[in-house]
Amino acid sequence: MTNLQKKIVTAFAILVTTAFVTAGLANRSIDSNYTLKFSTSAASGTFSGLKGLVAFYPEDLNKSKIEVTVDATSVNTGSSLKDTHAKSEEWLNTGKYPLIKFTSTTFKKQNDRFIINGNMELRGVVKPVEIPFTYKEENGKAIFSGTFSINRSDYGVSGSGLKAKIVGENVKVNFNIPTGKI
């Protein structure tokens, strides 16, 4: 075998190996019509505009990575007055902070579910968050489902007066996110 033939065979082997590795990636796109649900003691609603990278490997969690943003300006409580308050400077301050961000740091399996640890940024404040979730594949889609809570005051979402007391400190987030392969 000549040097040229060896180089061609080596290049072909690298190309084939790369193709197989790339084909095994679990990169996923988030359904663009998806809404994220939230609730407090006195308010509930949705956010839309969830975007980002979802690379999930249930058999090798060390390779997994999730980086997502949600459009904070999309808050929808079903009441335009509540939406205006939610977007204001004392609540979400969407004029200055239009995105809510989450970046994973670690994943672990626990019984029949997974736990993702990561950092959530809301109003420019970054705090660690632990999110339990389940994962299943059906009809070519992967579905990530779970519930977690945050304390809104930890992120400077303070509100004022009676409204702040009525709304409560804890915000519960429910998700059932359908994703497709990229």
C-alpha positions, -999 to 999 in steps of 0.1 A, spaced: 0 0 0 14 34 -10 16 64 13 -12 80 -6 -34 49 -2 -26 48 35 -36 85 39 -69 79 20 -77 48 42 -69 68 73 -90 97 63 -119 74 54 -116 57 88 -117 90 106 -146 102 85 -166 70 92 -158 71 129 -168 107 132 -201 99 114 -210 72 138 -201 93 169 -221 122 155 -251 100 147 -252 88 184 -255 123 197 -287 131 216 -290 167 207 -326 178 208 -346 208 197 -374 223 218 -409 224 204 -413 261 195 -449 262 206 -442 250 241 -452 270 271 -437 267 306 -463 268 335 -458 285 368 -480 291 399 -479 309 432 -504 310 460 -524 337 441 -512 338 405 -505 314 377 -496 315 341 -472 306 314 -440 317 297 -433 310 260 -402 314 239 -383 285 255 -351 280 234 -317 264 238 -295 234 237 -307 200 251 -280 173 248 -292 144 270 -275 110 273 -294 89 298 -268 62 297 -238 86 301 -250 116 321 -215 132 322 -219 140 285 -253 157 291 -258 195 289 -288 218 290 -287 255 283 -320 272 279 -336 306 280 -372 316 283 -386 350 272 -396 367 304 -416 393 284 -439 365 273 -454 361 308 -492 354 305 -514 352 335 -547 356 316 -550 392 329 -533 421 311 -531 440 345 -513 411 362 -490 408 332 -481 445 333 -473 442 370 -453 410 365 -432 428 338 -426 459 360 -393 469 377 -404 456 411 -412 421 398 -395 406 367 -381 439 353 -383 426 318 -372 459 303 -337 453 318 -338 414 321 -358 400 291 -345 365 295 -346 338 323 -316 315 318 -308 280 330 -275 262 325 -269 226 338 -239 217 359 -245 180 368 -270 152 362 -277 121 383 -301 92 381 -322 85 412 -345 55 410 -369 61 381 -361 98 376 -332 121 370 -320 152 388 -303 181 371 -284 206 391 -276 240 375 -277 277 377 -308 298 370 -304 335 362 -334 357 369 -332 395 371 -295 393 368 -292 371 399 -277 336 395 -286 309 420 -282 271 420 -313 251 414 -320 213 416 -347 200 392 -361 165 394 -374 152 361 -385 122 341 -375 114 306 -393 92 280 -392 87 243 -423 83 223 -432 87 186 -397 101 178 -399 127 205 -382 129 239 -404 144 267 -388 159 298 -414 163 327 -410 177 362 -418 202 389 -396 224 410 -399 255 431 -379 287 437 -382 315 462 -388 346 442 -372 369 468 -339 350 463 -338 366 428 -348 401 438 -384 396 426 -398 415 455 -431 432 446 -445 455 473 -473 459 497 -503 437 498 -497 423 463 -464 408 474 -480 391 504 -509 377 484 -486 363 457 -464 345 482 -427 337 481 -426 303 464 -430 299 427 -438 264 414 -427 256 379 -442 227 360 -428 215 327 -436 188 302 -412 197 274 -414 178 241 -382 178 221 -372 164 187 -339 152 174 -318 178 155 
